Amino acid sequence: MMFWLALPLTVVLYSLTRTLYRHLSWPVINPVLLPTLVIVALLLMFHLPLEQYQQGTTPLTILLEPAVVALALPLYQQARQIRAKLKPILICCLLSVLISVITTLLIGYLLGADITMLASIATKSITTPLAMSVSQSLGGIPAIAAAVVVIVGVTGALIGFPLLKLLRVTDPEAQGLAMGACAHAIGTAASAEQGVTQGAFSSLAMVVCGILTALTAPLLFALYHLLGA
């Protein structure tokens, strides 16, 4: 039964959340967060098999790939502005990656976390497939990495723009870079709703930070081991 209900249920919940957000515009009314919570609650309440839900939503899973490719459109539209500011963009993305990984290692060390857990959460700010791959190469657990990435993305989508507004970060390019660097694909989706410029720069930051994390995280973990942590 869940196999046949999975797809229409997901689409209806997403559409209702989007409609509600247009009327209220509250950050907590997130089209990823609320449908996820409702579906998880239904699965647990009625003891429904997760496997059937996953199989039923296969068409949506297949559409994820072209959806990611479609993020290249706002990049193309903002190509001139991106080329003009490529150097500061790369510097900001590199600093974001270094801060993300180093703070994870430092806080984990102070809390006594083992290296496996650190490797699982150090990739928290990049998109899920890449985070799982990098985490596994570092000796982490891909499932934990994926869960942490989703939590970080949803949190970023919820508080990202309100926090930027509170800090008086009003430049759309800076907003997009911050969201893409910290909240990956979910933050990029939230950025695209704010405007074309935010969406383009968020897409760029998501891609660049993913690549830089894959390059720098192994080096930082090797240094962590050399220091005897």
C-alpha positions in Angstrom: 0.0 0.0 0.0 2.8 2.4 0.9 4.3 1.9 -2.5 1.3 3.4 -4.2 0.8 6.2 -1.7 4.5 7.3 -1.5 4.7 9.5 -4.6 1.3 11.3 -4.3 1.8 11.8 -0.6 5.2 13.3 -1.1 4.1 15.6 -3.9 1.0 16.8 -2.0 2.9 17.5 1.2 5.6 19.4 -0.7 2.9 21.5 -2.7 1.0 22.3 0.5 4.1 23.4 2.3 5.1 25.6 -0.6 1.6 27.2 -0.8 1.7 27.8 3.0 5.1 29.4 2.8 3.9 31.8 0.1 1.2 33.0 2.5 3.2 33.1 5.7 6.9 33.2 4.7 8.1 31.8 8.0 11.5 30.1 7.8 10.2 27.1 9.7 7.8 26.3 6.9 10.4 24.6 4.9 9.4 22.4 1.9 12.1 19.9 2.9 11.7 19.9 6.7 7.9 19.7 7.2 7.2 17.0 4.6 10.1 14.9 6.0 8.8 15.2 9.5 5.2 14.3 8.5 6.4 11.3 6.4 8.7 10.0 9.2 5.9 10.3 11.7 3.5 8.4 9.5 6.0 5.6 8.8 6.7 5.2 12.6 3.1 5.6 13.7 1.6 3.0 11.3 4.7 0.8 11.2 5.0 1.2 7.4 8.0 -0.2 5.6 10.6 2.4 4.6 11.7 0.2 1.6 8.2 0.5 0.0 8.3 4.3 0.4 11.7 4.5 -1.2 10.6 2.3 -4.1 7.4 4.4 -4.5 9.4 7.6 -4.8 11.9 6.3 -7.3 10.6 8.7 -10.1 11.5 11.7 -7.8 14.9 10.2 -7.0 15.6 9.9 -10.8 14.6 13.5 -11.3 17.2 14.6 -8.7 20.1 14.3 -11.3 18.6 16.6 -13.9 17.5 19.0 -11.1 21.1 19.3 -10.0 22.2 19.9 -13.6 19.6 22.6 -13.9 21.5 24.6 -11.2 24.0 25.4 -14.0 21.4 27.8 -15.5 21.7 30.6 -12.9 25.5 30.1 -13.1 25.4 30.8 -16.8 23.2 33.8 -16.3 25.6 35.3 -13.8 28.8 34.1 -15.6 30.1 37.7 -16.2 29.8 38.7 -12.5 31.4 35.4 -11.4 34.4 35.8 -13.7 35.0 39.3 -12.5 35.1 38.2 -8.8 36.5 34.7 -9.2 39.5 35.3 -6.9 37.7 36.6 -3.8 35.1 33.8 -4.4 37.7 31.1 -4.3 39.3 32.7 -1.2 36.0 32.8 0.6 35.2 29.2 -0.3 38.6 28.0 0.8 38.3 29.8 4.1 34.8 28.3 4.6 36.1 24.8 4.0 39.1 25.3 6.3 36.9 26.7 9.1 34.4 23.9 8.7 36.8 21.0 8.9 39.2 22.5 11.4 36.5 23.5 13.9 35.1 20.0 13.6 38.5 18.5 14.4 39.1 20.9 17.3 35.7 20.5 18.9 35.7 16.8 18.4 39.2 16.6 20.0 38.0 18.6 23.0 34.9 16.4 23.4 37.0 13.2 23.0 35.3 12.0 19.8 36.9 9.1 18.0 38.4 9.6 14.5 35.6 7.6 12.8 33.0 10.0 14.1 35.1 13.0 13.1 35.5 11.7 9.6 31.7 11.2 9.4 30.8 14.7 10.4 33.7 16.7 8.9 32.0 16.8 5.5 28.8 18.3 6.9 28.7 21.4 4.7 28.9 19.7 1.2 26.3 18.0 -0.8 25.3 14.4 0.3 26.9 12.2 -2.4 30.2 13.9 -2.2 30.1 14.0 1.6 29.5 10.3 1.8 32.3 9.5 -0.6 34.8 11.8 1.1 33.8 10.7 4.5 34.3 7.0 3.6 37.7 7.8 2.2 38.6 9.3 5.5 37.4 6.2 7.4 34.1 7.6 8.4 30.5 6.1 8.2 28.7 7.3 5.0 25.2 6.9 6.6 26.2 9.2 9.5 27.7 11.7 7.0 24.5 11.7 5.0 22.3 12.3 8.1 24.5 15.1 9.3 24.5 16.8 5.9 20.7 16.8 5.8 20.5 18.3 9.3 23.0 21.0 8.4 21.3 21.8 5.1 17.8 22.1 6.7 19.2 24.1 9.6 20.9 26.5 7.1 17.8 26.8 5.0 15.8 27.7 8.2 18.1 30.2 9.8 20.5 31.2 7.0 18.7 34.3 5.6 17.3 35.5 8.9 20.8 35.3 10.4 22.4 37.1 7.4 19.7 39.8 7.7 20.5 40.1 11.4 24.2 40.5 10.6 23.3 43.1 7.9 24.6 41.0 5.1 22.5 42.4 2.3 24.6 41.9 -0.8 22.9 39.1 -2.8 26.2 37.7 -4.0 27.5 37.4 -0.5 24.3 35.9 0.7 24.4 33.2 -2.0 28.1 32.4 -1.3 27.3 32.0 2.4 24.3 29.8 1.9 26.0 27.5 -0.7 29.2 27.2 1.4 27.3 26.3 4.6 24.1 24.6 3.6 24.9 23.0 0.2 22.0 21.9 -2.0 19.2 22.7 0.4 20.6 26.1 1.1 21.0 26.6 -2.7 17.3 25.8 -3.2 16.4 28.4 -0.5 18.7 30.9 -2.2 17.1 30.3 -5.6 13.8 31.3 -4.1 15.3 34.6 -2.9 16.6 35.6 -6.4 18.6 34.6 -9.4 21.9 36.1 -8.1 21.6 34.4 -4.8 20.9 31.1 -6.5 23.8 31.4 -8.9 26.4 32.2 -6.3 25.1 29.6 -3.9 25.4 27.0 -6.7 28.9 28.1 -7.4 29.9 28.0 -3.7 28.3 24.5 -3.3 30.4 23.1 -6.2 33.7 24.9 -5.3 33.4 24.0 -1.6 32.7 20.4 -2.5 35.8 20.2 -4.6 38.0 22.0 -2.0 36.7 19.8 0.8 37.6 16.7 -1.2 41.1 18.1 -1.7 41.8 19.6 1.7 40.0 17.3 4.2 42.5 14.4 3.7 45.4 16.7 4.2 43.9 18.2 7.4 43.1 14.7 8.7 46.7 13.6 8.0 48.0 16.6 9.9 45.6 15.8 12.7 47.2 12.3 12.9 50.7 13.7 12.8 50.0 16.0 15.7 49.1 12.9 17.7 45.5 14.0 18.3 
